[in-house]
Structures are given as C-alpha cells and as structure tokens.
Amino acid sequence: MTTAISAHEAIRTRRSIRAFLPTPVPRATVEEILTLASRSASGSNIQPWKVRVIAGEKRLAVSKAIHAALDRDGDEAHKREWNYYPVNWREPFLGRRRKIGWDLYGLMGIRKGDFEATEKQRRRNYDFFDAPVGLIFTLDEDLEIGSWLDLGIYLGAVMIAARGLGLDTCPQAALANVHAVLRAQMNIPQDEIIVCGMALGHEDPSAPENKLVTERAPASEFATFDGF
C-alpha cells in the first residue's frame, strides 16, 4: 500500500505536470483516488460529477483519433461548448495568463512568435502529455451552475488525492474542444457536457517543462479580514 503524504504537503506540492513517465498506474489506485475525492462537498450531496477513465491501448486510440480529426478538419472546427475564459481579458488576469505562457515556453526554448513550436506543445494536451491514464469529466446538461462548482471542488480533490499518493496530474480544459471526437470514441451521450480532462501518472523529472513553478498571490491580495 502506498504511504500517503499529509494534506498540507499534497496541496503545497501539487503542480500541473506536462510530461509524464510511461510507468503504469494500477486501476485500483485510480479507483482509490476517485473514491477518496468523492468526499468533496456538493450541494445537497447530489454528487453530479461523472468520470470516464482510459488507459493503455484505449488511451492511445483516443489520442490518435483526436489528432486525425484536427489534421482533417482544422482546429477551428473543434471548439468547446462553453466559455472557460473571459471573452474580454483584463488585469490582473491577462498578465497572469501571459506570464505562465512566457515562463513555460521559455523553459522549453520556444521563442515568442514561434507559432509552429507553440502549436506542437499545445497539441500535446491531446496525448495527455504521455500520461498512462486519462480522465474525462462530464456533467448532465440540465444541471445548473452549482453543479459546475461542485465539479470544480471534486477536480481539486482528485488532484490532491493523487498527489497524496505520490502521483501527479494536469487538468486539461483543452480536451473539451474535441468533445465530438470524445463522444464518438468513448460513447459519451449528447446530454452530457464534456467539461475537461485530466492527465494522471508519474512526473518525468528530466522534462524542462516540469521545472515550472507558478507564482501565487498571497491571501492579503484577494482576501479581507475583519474582527481579528
């Protein structure tokens, strides 16, 4: 049995990993993570999340189908069914977004304006960054914004539970872009919204992109305190 690290340490060391080792992750471990994360809060305990897990040849086949569709149709033909980012960017969000892009690509030696290298790296999302396990998260389309919040809480719990067992993750909104391909490959019905994916596995410590450590604003920047 894997020795778990503390919740504090799991949160502190969680990062979005963009290059994984081929080391397999046992199904029992994935089930343990998903079950542990299901203790996360949801409104009236409705637990609205649905998760589809793929590994091995199935994971490779899904990635192959995605790349084939993008090559055939072009990226513009594959867009997510909902807006993740704001339509009109503003500060401080724009600056934060730009900084992580510059920091990541800088580590990888991708120069500003090198659109070919940038696109190649972006498409690695569809290979789950070579992680042995891919997860796809969906919600029934008739659910409201509270269930989206519940799913967000669950996603965070999945990442922390994985980290607690010594594994790494990368949440991937990009996979919602190829919802039509995922539906066909994974038998996902039309009345479920594909919200995001997630890569799960062991970090490749030799990959330069995994050296990225993002900055976080201190609590004093986004919280107010009264009565202390």
N, C-alpha and C positions, 0 to 999 in steps of 0.2 A: 504494500500500500504506500502511495506517495505521501511524504510528510508535508503537510500544508504550512505555509508561512502565515504570519499574522495578517489580519485585515489591513492594518496600518501599512505594513510593508508591501502588501499586494497593491494597494492604491498608489503608494509612492513610486513603485517601480513599473506601473502599467504604462506602456507606450504603444503607439501604432507601429507595428513591425512590417516592413515592406520587402523582406527577403527571408524565406524560411528554409530550414533543412528538410530533406526528404524523410526524416525519421517518422515512422507511423505513430498515430495516436490511437490507442485502443478504443473500440466502441464504448466499452464500459466507462472509460474516463470521460468521454463526451457526454454520455448519459448522466454521469455524476455531476458534471458541470451544469448541465441544463436543469437538472432536478434541484440542485442547490440554489441556482439563480431564481427558481420559481418561488422562493420565499420572498422575493421582492414585492413591494406594495403594488396593489391595483385597486381602483375604485370599486367598492362593494365586492371585492375579491372576485371579479369576473375573469381575471387571468386571460386577456384577449389575444395574447401572442400565439403565433404558430411558427414552428421551426422545421425546416427541411435540411437534413444533413447529408452531404455527399462526400465520398472518399474514393480512393483507388481509381479504377478504370472509369467509373461513372463521373467522377470529378474531372478527369481528363477529357471525357467525351463532351461534357457540358462546355468546358472552355473552348474546345475545338469548334463546337457549333456556334459559339458566340463570335469567335474570330472570323469564321466563314461568313456569318451574316453581316458583320461590319465591313469586311472586304467586298462583299457583294453589293450591299445597299448604301454604304457610306455611314459615317457616324450620325449625320443629321437625321437620318431615317429612324434612329433609335433614341428616343427621349423618354425620360421618366414621366409618370402620370401625375406627378405633383411637384411643387416647387420646394426644393430643400433650402436653397439660398435666397436671400432677398433679391427682388427684381432690381432695385436701385441701391447700390452699395454706398455706405457712408462710414465715417470713422466712429469708433476705433476699429470696426470690424474689417474694413478694407485693408488697413495697414497690417493687421494681424494675418490676414489671408496672404497678402503679398510676402510677408516676412517668412512664413513657413515654406512657401514655394521657393523663394530665393535660397533659403538655408538648405532645403532638401536637395535641390538641383545643384547647388554649389558643392555639396559633399560628393555628388556623383560626377562632377566635372562637366555638367551640362550648362553651357553658356546661355545667357539671356538672348533670346531670338533664335535659338536652335530648335525650331519647331518639330523637326523630324525626331530628334532625341527625346524631346518633351512628350510627343505623342507616343513614342515607343514605351516610355516609362508609364504613361497613363494607362496604356492598354494592358500593362501587367496586372491591373486590377482584375481583368477577366481570366487570368491564370491563378487568381487568389494568391498572387505573389509566390507561387510554387508551394504553398502550404498543403499538407496532405489532406486537410479537412476543410471543406467549405460549408458555410451555413447560410441559408436564405430565410429571412424573416418576413412574415406577411400578417396582414390584418384583414378581417372581413370588411368589405367596402361600406357596409351600413353603420359601422361604428363611428363615434364622434371623436373630437379632439382629446377627450380624457383618455381614450384608449391608446391614442398615439403617445400621450405622456406615459401611460403605463408601460408601453413597449420600450420607450426610452429608458425607463428605470430598469426594466428587465435586461436590456442590452448592456447597461453598465454593470449589472450584477453578473452577467455571463463573463464579461471581460475580467472582472475582479476575481471571480471564482476560478477562471482559467489560470490567472496569474498566481493565485494562491496554491495551485498545483504545479507550479513551475513552467507553465506554458505561456505562450504569447498569442496576441490577436491583432487584427486590424479591421475595424469596422469600415464598411465599404458602401457608401451611397451610390457609387458609380454603377453597381450591379442593378440598380433599379432602372437604369437606362435601357437595359436589354431585357425588359420584362417579357416581351413577346417570345424571345428565344427561351427564356427560363420556363415560361408556361408550357411550351411545346416539349421541352426536354425533361421537365420534372412533374408534368401532369398537375400544374397549378391552375385551378379554375379561374374564370374571369371575375368572379365575385370576391376574389381576394386581391388586395393591393400589395404588390411587392414593394416593401419599404426599403430594405437594404440587404446587404450580405455581410459576411464576416469570414476572414481567414483565421484558421486556428492551427497552431503547431509549435515547433521549436525555432527560436530565432537563429538565423545564420550570423554568428558573431563576426565573420570576416567581411560581411557586406557593408560598404561605406554608408549606404542609406540608413542602416540601423544605428549609426552613430548620432543620429538626430535626436536631440533632447529639446523639446519645445518649451518656451517660456510660459509661465502662468502669472496672471495678475494676482497681487496679494488681496486678501479679504478686504483690506481697507479701501480698495479701489471699487469694489462692487457691493459692499455691504455697509449698512448703517447700524449703529449700536446706540441704545438709549437705556438709561437706568442703571448703568454699570458704574 
